[in-house]
Amino acid sequence: MLKRTFVFCLFALITYGITAQKPGDKVLSVFVDEYGHQWFGTDSGLLLKNADVYKAYFTMPDIPGTVNDIEHQVTPEGPVMWIGTKSGIIRVNYSSDAITSGTFYTAGTTKFLSDIINGITFDNKNAGFFTTPSGIGIFAKDIWSYITKITDIDKNRFTAAKAKGDTIYLGTNGEGVARMVKTVDGYSGASSFVNPWSALAGNNITCIFIDSKGNQWYGTDKGISRHSKMDAKEGWDFSLTDQLPNQYITCISEDKFGNIWIGTRGGLVKLSPYLSVAATYTESNGLPSGSINDIFIEKDGSIWIGTDLGAAHFIGSAISNIRTSDYTKDFINF
C-alpha cells in the first residue's frame, strides 16, 4: 500500500506540475549516479542536478524532509537509491533524469525502534544495514529485522555503518565501534573497539570509511584514527587531532591518487598517501562554509563537498559553489 501511495503521488505531482518548495541550504549527503548526475540530500529534501536542470524531491510538508544519507544499490531490476531521513527510509528507483517510483518505510512498517536513519551500508550479499539511535535495522531477502545489542553494546545510539566483504563496522555514540562478522547462520557480534582498549581518538564515532587498501578510518568528535588489522588492540597505526581545523570529523573519502580527504566542522583536510597534511580548505579558499558534511569523489577525480551552506565542486584547484536553496522555480516537486 505504501508503495502504491508513493507512486500515485509521484504521478499526480508530475501531472499537475506543483511548484517545489525550496530545498535546504545544509547539504548533508552527496551522491553521483551512473549517469553522471548529482544528488544532494539537504535538511529540506533531495535535489537532483542534471546538467543545468534541477528537480526537488521530498520537500512537501507530509513527506520526510531531512536527508541524512544516500546509498546506492545494484539490483537485478536496475539501480536503486536508499535514502535515510529523519522520518524513515525511502527506497527509490530512478532513470537517467528522474525518480520513477519508490517505497517509504517507517518504524511501523519495519519494526525499527526509531525512524531516524543515521547511516546505510550494504554487505557483499546485498543485505542492507541501517543505523538508528536505538539499534541496527537489517534488510535481507526482502525481510526486515532489527537488533539492539552487539557484544557488550546494548541500546546505544548507532551513528554510522560501513561494510567490507563479510564484515560490518558500526559506529556508536560513546561506545566506540561494534564489529559484526558473517557466520554460517548469519551475522554475529564479533568484537568492539573502544578506548582505552583500542587507540581510537574518541569513543563517539561520527563516520567510518574503508580505503582502497582495506584500512579502517574512524572519525570521532576528537579526531581521526586508522586501523589496519582485525584485532582490537593491534594495528592502530595513525591518528590526527591537533593539525585539524576542527577535531569533530564528519566524513572521510579517498581519491584515485590515494589522498585521504577529511571533512570537519571547521574545514576540509587533504592527507597525502604518506599521511601528511597536504592542504586545508575553509571559506577563505572559496568553500561556501567550513562546516563540511559529506564528500563524494567522481571517477574523473573531481570532488563534491556538502556543507552547511550548499555544495562545492573541486575541479583541480578551482572551486565552484551551488547554493541549493536558490533552485526554487525551475523544477517541480515530486
C-alpha positions as CSV (number, residue, x, y, z in Angstrom):
1,M,0.0,0.0,0.0
2,L,2.8,2.4,0.8
3,K,4.4,1.8,-2.5
4,R,1.2,2.4,-4.4
5,T,0.6,5.6,-2.5
6,F,4.0,7.0,-3.3
7,V,3.8,6.1,-6.9
8,F,0.3,7.7,-7.2
9,C,1.5,10.9,-5.5
10,L,4.5,11.0,-7.9
11,F,2.2,10.7,-10.9
12,A,-0.2,13.3,-9.6
13,L,2.5,15.9,-8.9
14,I,4.2,15.3,-12.3
15,T,0.8,15.7,-14.0
16,Y,-0.2,19.0,-12.2
17,G,3.3,20.5,-12.1
18,I,3.2,21.6,-8.5
19,T,5.8,24.2,-7.8
20,A,8.5,22.9,-5.5
21,Q,9.2,24.3,-2.1
22,K,12.9,25.1,-1.9
23,P,15.4,22.5,-0.7
24,G,17.6,23.4,2.3
25,D,20.9,25.1,2.4
26,K,22.6,22.4,4.5
27,V,23.8,19.6,2.2
28,L,24.2,16.5,4.4
29,S,24.9,13.9,1.7
30,V,26.1,13.9,-1.9
31,F,25.8,11.1,-4.5
32,V,26.8,11.0,-8.2
33,D,24.9,8.3,-10.1
34,E,26.0,6.2,-13.1
35,Y,24.6,8.8,-15.5
36,G,26.9,11.5,-14.0
37,H,24.0,13.4,-12.3
38,Q,24.4,14.8,-8.8
39,W,22.0,14.2,-5.9
40,F,22.2,16.5,-2.9
41,G,20.5,15.4,0.4
42,T,19.6,18.5,2.3
43,D,17.9,19.5,5.5
44,S,14.8,20.1,3.5
45,G,14.5,17.4,0.8
46,L,16.6,16.0,-2.1
47,L,17.9,18.0,-5.0
48,L,18.8,16.4,-8.4
49,K,21.2,18.3,-10.7
50,N,21.2,17.0,-14.3
51,A,23.5,19.5,-16.1
52,D,21.5,22.7,-15.7
53,V,18.2,21.1,-14.9
54,Y,17.2,20.8,-11.2
55,K,14.4,18.7,-9.6
56,A,13.4,18.6,-6.0
57,Y,12.0,15.6,-4.1
58,F,10.5,15.1,-0.6
59,T,10.2,18.8,0.2
60,M,6.4,18.6,0.7
61,P,5.3,19.0,4.4
62,D,3.9,15.4,4.7
63,I,7.0,13.8,3.1
64,P,10.3,13.3,5.0
65,G,12.5,16.4,4.6
66,T,15.9,15.9,6.1
67,V,18.1,13.5,4.1
68,N,20.9,12.2,6.3
69,D,22.4,9.6,4.0
70,I,22.2,8.3,0.4
71,E,23.4,4.8,-0.5
72,H,23.4,3.2,-3.9
73,Q,22.5,-0.5,-4.6
74,V,22.7,-2.5,-7.8
75,T,19.7,-4.9,-8.1
76,P,18.5,-7.3,-10.9
77,E,15.7,-4.7,-11.6
78,G,18.1,-1.8,-12.0
79,P,19.8,0.8,-9.9
80,V,18.3,1.8,-6.5
81,M,18.9,4.5,-4.1
82,W,18.2,4.1,-0.4
83,I,17.6,7.4,1.3
84,G,17.9,7.7,5.1
85,T,15.9,10.6,6.6
86,K,14.8,11.8,10.0
87,S,11.4,10.2,9.4
88,G,12.2,6.8,7.9
89,I,13.7,5.2,4.8
90,I,12.9,5.8,1.2
91,R,13.9,3.2,-1.5
92,V,13.7,4.7,-4.9
93,N,14.1,3.5,-8.5
94,Y,15.4,6.1,-10.9
95,S,16.1,6.6,-14.6
96,S,18.5,8.9,-16.5
97,D,16.7,12.0,-15.5
98,A,14.3,11.4,-12.6
99,I,13.0,9.3,-9.8
100,T,10.4,6.9,-11.3
101,S,9.0,5.1,-8.2
102,G,9.7,4.5,-4.5
103,T,8.7,2.9,-1.2
104,F,8.6,4.7,2.1
105,Y,9.4,2.7,5.2
106,T,8.9,3.8,8.8
107,A,9.3,2.3,12.2
108,G,5.8,1.0,11.9
109,T,6.4,-1.0,8.7
110,T,10.0,-2.2,9.5
111,K,9.6,-2.8,13.3
112,F,12.5,-0.5,13.9
113,L,12.6,1.4,17.2
114,S,13.4,4.7,15.6
115,D,12.5,6.5,12.3
116,I,15.8,8.4,12.4
117,I,18.3,6.8,10.0
118,N,21.9,8.0,10.5
119,G,23.8,5.7,8.1
120,I,23.3,3.0,5.5
121,T,25.6,0.3,4.1
122,F,25.3,-2.9,2.1
123,D,27.4,-6.1,2.5
124,N,28.7,-8.4,-0.2
125,K,25.4,-10.3,-0.2
126,N,23.4,-7.1,-0.8
127,A,22.0,-7.1,2.7
128,G,21.3,-3.6,3.9
129,F,22.2,-2.2,7.4
130,F,20.7,0.9,8.8
131,T,21.9,2.7,11.9
132,T,19.5,4.4,14.2
133,P,19.6,6.0,17.7
134,S,18.1,2.8,19.1
135,G,19.7,-0.1,17.2
136,I,20.5,-1.6,13.8
137,G,18.0,-2.4,11.1
138,I,18.7,-5.1,8.6
139,F,17.0,-5.7,5.2
140,A,17.9,-9.0,3.6
141,K,16.0,-11.1,1.1
142,D,13.0,-8.7,1.3
143,I,12.7,-9.2,5.1
144,W,13.2,-6.6,7.8
145,S,14.9,-7.4,11.1
146,Y,16.2,-5.4,14.0
147,I,18.8,-5.8,16.7
148,T,19.6,-3.6,19.7
149,K,22.7,-5.4,21.2
150,I,26.0,-6.2,19.7
151,T,28.5,-7.8,22.0
152,D,28.5,-5.6,25.1
153,I,26.9,-2.6,23.2
154,D,23.3,-2.5,24.2
155,K,20.7,0.0,23.0
156,N,23.3,2.6,22.3
157,R,22.9,5.3,19.7
158,F,24.3,3.9,16.5
159,T,25.7,6.6,14.3
160,A,27.5,5.2,11.2
161,A,27.9,2.0,9.2
162,K,30.4,0.6,6.6
163,A,30.6,-2.8,5.1
164,K,33.8,-4.5,3.8
165,G,33.3,-8.0,2.5
166,D,31.7,-10.1,5.2
167,T,32.3,-7.6,8.0
168,I,30.1,-4.7,9.1
169,Y,31.6,-1.9,11.2
170,L,29.1,0.1,13.2
171,G,29.8,3.4,15.0
172,T,28.2,4.4,18.2
173,N,27.8,7.4,20.4
174,G,30.0,6.7,23.4
175,E,30.9,3.0,23.0
176,G,33.3,3.1,20.1
177,V,32.9,0.7,17.2
178,A,31.0,-2.6,17.1
179,R,32.0,-5.2,14.5
180,M,29.8,-7.9,13.1
181,V,31.2,-10.8,11.0
182,K,29.2,-13.1,8.8
183,T,28.8,-16.6,10.0
184,V,27.1,-19.7,8.6
185,D,23.9,-18.8,10.3
186,G,24.0,-15.0,9.7
187,Y,25.8,-12.2,11.4
188,S,27.1,-12.3,15.0
189,G,28.7,-9.8,17.2
190,A,32.4,-10.4,17.0
191,S,34.1,-7.6,18.9
192,S,34.2,-4.0,19.7
193,F,36.8,-1.3,19.5
194,V,36.7,1.2,22.4
195,N,39.2,3.5,24.1
196,P,41.3,2.7,26.2
197,W,41.4,-0.8,24.8
198,S,42.0,0.5,21.3
199,A,43.6,3.6,20.1
200,L,40.5,5.4,18.9
201,A,40.8,9.1,19.1
202,G,37.4,9.1,20.8
203,N,34.5,6.8,21.6
204,N,31.9,9.0,19.9
205,I,32.1,7.7,16.3
206,T,30.9,10.2,13.7
207,C,31.8,8.4,10.4
208,I,33.6,5.3,9.1
209,F,35.5,4.8,5.9
210,I,37.4,1.8,4.4
211,D,40.1,2.8,2.0
212,S,41.4,1.0,-1.1
213,K,44.0,-1.0,0.9
214,G,41.3,-2.2,3.4
215,N,42.4,0.2,6.2
216,Q,39.6,1.3,8.5
217,W,39.3,5.0,9.2
218,Y,37.2,6.2,12.1
219,G,36.1,9.8,12.5
220,T,35.2,10.9,16.0
221,D,34.5,14.2,17.8
222,K,38.1,14.2,19.0
223,G,40.0,13.5,15.8
224,I,40.6,10.6,13.3
225,S,42.2,7.2,13.7
226,R,43.3,4.5,11.3
227,H,43.2,0.8,12.0
228,S,44.9,-1.8,9.7
229,K,44.1,-5.1,11.4
230,M,41.2,-7.1,12.8
231,D,42.4,-7.3,16.4
232,A,41.0,-4.6,18.6
233,K,44.3,-3.8,20.3
234,E,46.7,-4.0,17.4
235,G,47.1,-2.2,14.1
236,W,46.3,1.3,15.2
237,D,48.9,3.0,13.1
238,F,47.8,6.6,12.6
239,S,45.8,9.3,14.3
240,L,45.3,13.0,13.7
241,T,44.0,15.6,16.1
242,D,46.0,18.8,16.6
243,Q,46.6,19.5,12.9
244,L,42.9,19.6,12.1
245,P,41.0,22.8,11.7
246,N,38.4,21.2,14.0
247,Q,38.6,17.9,15.8
248,Y,35.0,16.9,15.0
249,I,35.2,14.7,11.9
250,T,32.1,14.5,9.7
251,C,33.2,12.5,6.6
252,I,36.2,10.7,5.0
253,S,36.9,9.7,1.4
254,E,39.8,8.8,-0.9
255,D,40.7,10.0,-4.4
256,K,42.3,8.0,-7.2
257,F,45.8,9.1,-6.2
258,G,45.5,7.7,-2.6
259,N,44.9,11.1,-1.0
260,I,42.5,10.9,2.0
261,W,40.0,13.8,2.3
262,I,38.7,14.6,5.7
263,G,35.6,16.8,6.4
264,T,35.4,18.5,9.8
265,R,33.2,21.2,11.3
266,G,35.9,23.7,10.7
267,G,37.2,22.9,7.2
268,L,38.4,20.3,4.7
269,V,41.7,18.5,5.1
270,K,43.7,16.7,2.4
271,L,46.1,14.0,3.5
272,S,48.8,12.8,1.2
273,P,49.3,9.0,0.6
274,Y,52.2,9.4,3.1
275,L,49.6,10.7,5.7
276,S,51.0,14.2,5.9
277,V,48.6,17.2,5.8
278,A,48.9,18.4,2.2
279,A,46.2,21.1,2.3
280,T,43.4,22.6,4.4
281,Y,40.4,24.4,2.8
282,T,38.0,26.8,4.5
283,E,35.8,29.7,3.5
284,S,38.9,31.7,2.8
285,N,39.8,29.2,0.0
286,G,36.3,29.5,-1.6
287,L,34.2,27.0,0.2
288,P,30.6,28.2,0.9
289,S,31.1,27.0,4.5
290,G,33.8,25.5,6.6
291,S,31.3,23.1,8.2
292,I,31.7,20.0,6.0
293,N,29.0,17.2,5.9
294,D,29.9,14.9,3.1
295,I,32.4,14.2,0.3
296,F,31.9,12.4,-3.0
297,I,34.7,11.8,-5.4
298,E,33.8,11.2,-9.1
299,K,35.5,8.9,-11.5
300,D,37.1,11.9,-13.2
301,G,38.7,12.9,-9.9
302,S,36.5,15.9,-9.3
303,I,35.2,16.3,-5.8
304,W,31.8,17.3,-4.5
305,I,31.6,18.7,-1.0
306,G,28.4,19.1,1.0
307,T,28.5,22.0,3.5
308,D,26.2,23.8,5.8
309,L,25.7,26.5,3.1
310,G,25.3,24.5,-0.1
311,A,27.7,22.3,-2.2
312,A,31.1,22.9,-3.5
313,H,32.7,21.3,-6.6
314,F,36.5,20.9,-6.9
315,I,37.9,20.5,-10.4
316,G,41.7,20.6,-10.0
317,S,42.3,23.7,-7.9
318,A,39.2,25.5,-9.0
319,I,36.1,25.6,-6.7
320,S,32.6,26.4,-7.8
321,N,29.6,26.6,-5.4
322,I,25.9,25.7,-5.6
323,R,23.5,27.3,-3.1
324,T,20.9,24.6,-3.1
325,S,18.1,26.8,-1.8
326,D,18.4,29.0,-4.9
327,Y,16.7,26.5,-7.1
328,T,13.0,27.1,-6.3
329,K,11.3,27.8,-9.7
330,D,12.9,25.8,-12.5
331,F,11.7,22.3,-11.4
332,I,8.7,20.6,-9.9
333,N,8.3,18.8,-6.6
334,F,7.7,15.0,-6.6
